[in-house]
Amino acid sequence: MPPKNYCPLCPTKNSKIITEIPTSDYDIVVFENKFPIFSRNPDKLDVGEANKEDFFSFSKKKSKGICEVVCYTSNHDLFLEDMPVGKIGNLIKVWQDRYFELGKKSFIKYILIFENKGKEIGVTLSHPHGQIYAFPYIPPVALAELKSSQNFYRKNKKCLHCEIIKKELEDKERIVIENKDFVAFIPFYARWPYEVHIYPIRHIGSIDKLKDIEIKSLAKILKELITRYNCLFSFRMPYVMIIHQNPTDGKDHPYYHFHFEFYPPYRTKDKLKFLAGCELGAGTFINDTLPEEKAEELRRGASF
């Protein structure tokens, strides 16, 4: 945690106390992470000589990639859901820009845009911000989702995600919010009690394909969803927000569908959902709630 009365993500107001952003004010700022897991110029890797008789010789690669921080606003106390729709729309355009620019680099294969919010998630800086990890490979969760989508597409000649959206729009019970361009719902297969996915109804693979009118619709639905989370238990809901989208590996992925996933850790107002033996050891989530009931709670939790 930073020292009291000091935030490294606020503008630099005092020349004697320099923050990460050396200007007196800003709208939205993107800069490279001071403590990255990937680096543009990683340390040299000593791979040693390959031993043909060693069946358990592990492969190694340089951790070459890019990690960025995105500060949503210069206002330390203004969260994403507090911002005007136009401001959230500008943030979406920044995400589009970073996906496009980072994805053009030959050594980058996947752009993970995400936000960790709240001390319960392990966040040490409360200033409203998110992160971008530009991976030199496609990470396992994204890869598994891509393969499932591809297999479904090959067998059925349809997008798996479009079919899920169609089913949710027919059933209605698990939908939290919808507008003409997007739908937000708790999926039937949710692992967290209040897990919500946001999908564009139009089939697109990545955030840079959004039209201006869709950006506005997405901004509205993001603002409303997070506000509903806050109203649910009368405090700002912590969460992990992940953007799922096409890899930037130069290949076509017509079977994939861009979307957001939100993972709030609370089960009730005063109980967290902890991952224990079955989840961590077996990869099987235990969710003792019904998505239809939790969606109803979020629908009636606030008026819009």
Secondary structure as GFF3:
##gff-version 3
##sequence-region A 1 304
A	DSSP	beta_strand	29	32	.	.	.	ID=ss1
A	DSSP	beta_strand	66	71	.	.	.	ID=ss2
A	DSSP	three_ten_helix	80	82	.	.	.	ID=ss3
A	DSSP	alpha_helix	85	103	.	.	.	ID=ss4
A	DSSP	beta_strand	110	117	.	.	.	ID=ss5
A	DSSP	three_ten_helix	119	121	.	.	.	ID=ss6
A	DSSP	beta_strand	129	135	.	.	.	ID=ss7
A	DSSP	alpha_helix	140	156	.	.	.	ID=ss8
A	DSSP	alpha_helix	160	171	.	.	.	ID=ss9
A	DSSP	beta_strand	175	178	.	.	.	ID=ss10
A	DSSP	beta_strand	182	185	.	.	.	ID=ss11
A	DSSP	beta_strand	196	200	.	.	.	ID=ss12
A	DSSP	three_ten_helix	207	209	.	.	.	ID=ss13
A	DSSP	alpha_helix	212	233	.	.	.	ID=ss14
A	DSSP	beta_strand	239	244	.	.	.	ID=ss15
A	DSSP	beta_strand	259	263	.	.	.	ID=ss16
A	DSSP	beta_strand	266	268	.	.	.	ID=ss17
A	DSSP	beta_strand	271	272	.	.	.	ID=ss18
A	DSSP	pi_helix	277	281	.	.	.	ID=ss19
A	DSSP	alpha_helix	282	282	.	.	.	ID=ss20
A	DSSP	alpha_helix	291	300	.	.	.	ID=ss21
###
